[in-house]
């Protein structure tokens, strides 16, 4: 692939980073995180000041911030650095303030998903052991790839494959997940399983 072709592909993909990050953030805030109940006159607790969920675009800069590095083992960081392949969006979320952090990883594609993309997302699943590993494409997911994933336990339930739909009238669009994955996605994402 020529350098110009690669740059065009990357630029197309990069335009999706912020809207997808914002969509994921909004989804976790409104559908996953439990809001703490506090007495009427109690001061806001210190954990309320932390960004929850915390999602960082890593795909452009190919390095993790110090905030993210604290969430991973040295081994995971060394592995990903030696491979030279970073996920596009990485972060974490707490469902409740008393819960530990849950890792979120998202790989973004501005083309139809290929098998190599599925295995790339599965590699991130192995390295980071995230609670939520997304592979999101702006293109429709080819039927043969869906059947492949459906028939493979080592991928199904580990990587959430979705199609992102841009909305030119809002800050971010939405995504949908093919209904064949309805039994393998977390409960709060099942509403996105539409045909």
Backbone torsions as a table, in degrees:
resi	resn	phi	psi	omega
1	UNK	NA	131.3	178.6
2	UNK	-68.6	154.7	-179.6
3	UNK	-58.6	-41.1	179.7
4	UNK	-61.2	-42.4	178.6
5	UNK	-63.3	-41.6	-179.6
6	UNK	-65.6	-41.2	178.3
7	UNK	-63.2	-41.6	178.1
8	UNK	-61.4	-44.9	-179.4
9	UNK	-61.7	-45.1	-179.2
10	UNK	-64.8	-43.0	179.8
11	UNK	-61.4	-42.0	178.8
12	UNK	-62.5	-40.2	178.8
13	UNK	-69.7	-42.3	-177.9
14	UNK	-62.4	-30.8	179.3
15	UNK	-65.1	-19.6	-179.6
16	UNK	-88.5	-16.4	-173.9
17	UNK	-57.2	-54.9	-176.1
18	UNK	-65.2	-47.9	179.5
19	UNK	-62.6	-36.9	179.2
20	UNK	-71.2	-40.4	175.8
21	UNK	-58.9	-45.0	-179.8
22	UNK	-64.9	-38.7	177.3
23	UNK	-64.5	-45.0	178.3
24	UNK	-62.0	-44.6	179.0
25	UNK	-57.7	-48.5	-179.8
26	UNK	-62.0	-41.5	179.5
27	UNK	-63.0	-46.2	179.4
28	UNK	-65.8	-41.0	-179.1
29	UNK	-63.4	-46.2	-172.0
30	UNK	-92.2	-15.9	-175.6
31	UNK	-123.7	-11.5	-175.0
32	UNK	-121.2	-50.4	-174.5
33	UNK	-70.2	130.5	175.8
34	UNK	-84.4	128.5	-179.5
35	UNK	-76.3	129.8	-179.7
36	UNK	-70.2	143.9	175.8
37	UNK	-96.5	129.9	179.9
38	UNK	-130.9	147.9	175.9
39	UNK	-59.7	155.2	-172.7
40	UNK	-56.0	-39.3	-173.8
41	UNK	-106.7	14.3	-178.9
42	UNK	-82.3	143.5	176.9
43	UNK	-69.6	154.6	178.9
44	UNK	-67.2	129.5	179.9
45	UNK	-68.2	159.5	-176.0
46	UNK	-64.0	-33.2	-179.3
47	UNK	-66.9	-19.8	-179.6
48	UNK	-68.2	-19.1	-179.3
49	UNK	-82.7	-16.6	179.6
50	UNK	-75.7	150.4	179.5
51	UNK	-75.9	119.5	-178.3
52	UNK	-138.0	111.4	2.2
53	UNK	-80.1	158.1	174.9
54	UNK	-104.0	118.5	-180.0
55	UNK	-129.3	128.5	-176.0
56	UNK	-123.0	137.3	175.3
57	UNK	-82.9	114.1	-177.0
58	UNK	-105.7	-23.2	-174.8
59	UNK	-57.4	-30.9	-179.1
60	UNK	-77.7	-40.9	-170.4
61	UNK	-100.7	-14.0	178.5
62	UNK	54.5	41.3	171.6
63	UNK	-159.7	157.1	-178.4
64	UNK	-97.6	146.2	173.8
65	UNK	-73.2	166.7	176.5
66	UNK	-62.1	-34.9	178.3
67	UNK	-59.1	-45.3	179.6
68	UNK	-71.9	-39.1	-178.0
69	UNK	-57.3	-32.0	179.9
70	UNK	-65.5	-19.4	-176.5
71	UNK	-88.7	-11.1	-173.7
72	UNK	-119.4	156.7	176.1
73	UNK	-74.4	155.5	176.9
74	UNK	-59.2	-38.0	179.5
75	UNK	-59.6	-45.4	179.1
76	UNK	-61.5	-43.4	-179.1
77	UNK	-66.0	-40.6	178.1
78	UNK	-66.1	-40.5	179.4
79	UNK	-62.0	-48.2	-176.6
80	UNK	-67.9	-36.8	178.1
81	UNK	-66.7	-41.9	-179.5
82	UNK	-68.6	-31.2	177.0
83	UNK	-74.4	-27.7	179.4
84	UNK	73.1	15.2	-179.0
85	UNK	-121.9	114.5	-177.1
86	UNK	-109.4	143.9	173.2
87	UNK	-63.6	157.7	-177.8
88	UNK	-75.1	-40.6	179.1
89	UNK	-131.4	132.1	179.5
90	UNK	-137.4	145.9	178.0
91	UNK	-176.7	-159.7	-179.3
92	UNK	-155.1	163.9	-178.5
93	UNK	-146.4	153.2	170.3
94	UNK	-120.2	124.7	177.8
95	UNK	-67.1	-44.0	174.4
96	UNK	-126.7	155.6	-178.4
97	UNK	-62.4	-25.3	-179.0
98	UNK	-87.0	-8.1	-179.6
99	UNK	-82.1	155.6	172.8
100	UNK	-71.5	165.0	177.4
101	UNK	-67.5	144.6	173.1
102	UNK	-115.1	130.4	-175.8
103	UNK	-78.7	142.5	175.8
104	UNK	-123.4	131.4	176.3
105	UNK	-131.5	136.3	177.1
106	UNK	-136.3	129.8	173.7
107	UNK	-108.3	129.5	-174.5
108	UNK	-111.2	138.0	176.9
109	UNK	-131.3	138.3	176.2
110	UNK	-107.4	43.6	-178.8
111	UNK	-160.3	167.9	176.0
112	UNK	-61.9	142.5	-177.8
113	UNK	-70.0	134.6	176.2
114	UNK	-109.2	168.5	178.8
115	UNK	-59.6	-38.4	-179.3
116	UNK	-61.7	-33.7	177.6
117	UNK	-67.4	-40.5	178.8
118	UNK	-63.2	-43.6	179.7
119	UNK	-70.4	-30.0	175.2
120	UNK	-63.8	-45.5	178.0
121	UNK	-64.1	-38.5	178.7
122	UNK	-66.4	-34.4	175.7
123	UNK	-61.9	-44.2	177.3
124	UNK	-62.4	-36.1	176.9
125	UNK	-61.1	-42.7	-179.6
126	UNK	-69.2	-41.8	-175.9
127	UNK	-73.0	-46.3	-173.2
128	UNK	-97.4	-17.0	-177.0
129	UNK	49.9	52.3	-178.5
130	UNK	-74.8	154.5	172.5
131	UNK	-73.2	-28.8	-178.1
132	UNK	-133.0	113.1	178.8
133	UNK	-120.5	114.9	-176.3
134	UNK	-108.4	143.4	166.8
135	UNK	-123.4	110.6	-171.9
136	UNK	-120.6	127.9	179.5
137	UNK	-120.7	148.7	175.3
138	UNK	-82.1	-10.2	-179.7
139	UNK	-103.6	158.4	177.2
140	UNK	-62.9	141.3	-178.4
141	UNK	-81.2	122.2	-177.5
142	UNK	-59.3	140.3	-176.5
143	UNK	-57.1	-40.7	-178.5
144	UNK	-65.0	-32.5	175.8
145	UNK	-68.9	-37.8	179.2
146	UNK	-63.2	-45.1	180.0
147	UNK	-64.7	-38.1	178.1
148	UNK	-59.5	-48.3	-179.0
149	UNK	-66.4	-42.3	-179.3
150	UNK	-57.4	-36.0	-176.2
151	UNK	-89.8	3.8	-178.0
152	UNK	-119.4	109.6	179.7
153	UNK	-65.6	-27.6	-177.0
154	UNK	-72.9	-10.0	176.2
155	UNK	-112.8	-48.4	-176.3
156	UNK	-59.8	129.1	-178.6
157	UNK	88.0	-12.2	179.2
158	UNK	-103.7	-37.8	-179.7
159	UNK	-119.7	126.9	179.1
160	UNK	-94.6	112.9	-177.0
161	UNK	-99.8	126.3	-175.9
162	UNK	-139.4	158.9	173.1
163	UNK	-108.7	129.4	-180.0
164	UNK	-96.0	134.0	177.8
165	UNK	-113.7	119.2	179.4
166	UNK	-73.1	150.4	175.6
167	UNK	-126.7	105.8	-175.8
168	UNK	-66.9	-12.3	-176.5
169	UNK	-98.5	-3.8	-179.6
170	UNK	-133.3	168.5	-178.4
171	UNK	-61.6	-34.6	178.3
172	UNK	-145.8	163.4	-179.2
173	UNK	-96.8	-134.2	179.9
174	UNK	-152.3	167.5	173.7
175	UNK	-129.5	160.3	172.8
176	UNK	-130.0	153.8	-178.4
177	UNK	-116.0	134.6	-178.8
178	UNK	-59.1	137.9	-176.5
179	UNK	-60.6	-19.5	178.9
180	UNK	-66.7	-15.0	179.8
181	UNK	-97.9	4.6	-174.1
182	UNK	-53.6	-36.7	-177.9
183	UNK	-81.8	-6.1	-177.0
184	UNK	-115.9	3.3	177.6
185	UNK	-103.2	154.3	177.4
186	UNK	-58.1	151.9	-174.9
187	UNK	-52.5	-43.8	-175.7
188	UNK	-69.8	-11.8	178.2
189	UNK	-99.8	-6.8	-176.5
190	UNK	-61.4	-28.8	179.4
191	UNK	-64.5	-18.0	178.0
192	UNK	-88.1	-1.6	178.6
193	UNK	-83.4	89.2	179.6
194	UNK	-131.4	152.8	-179.2
195	UNK	-95.8	NA	NA
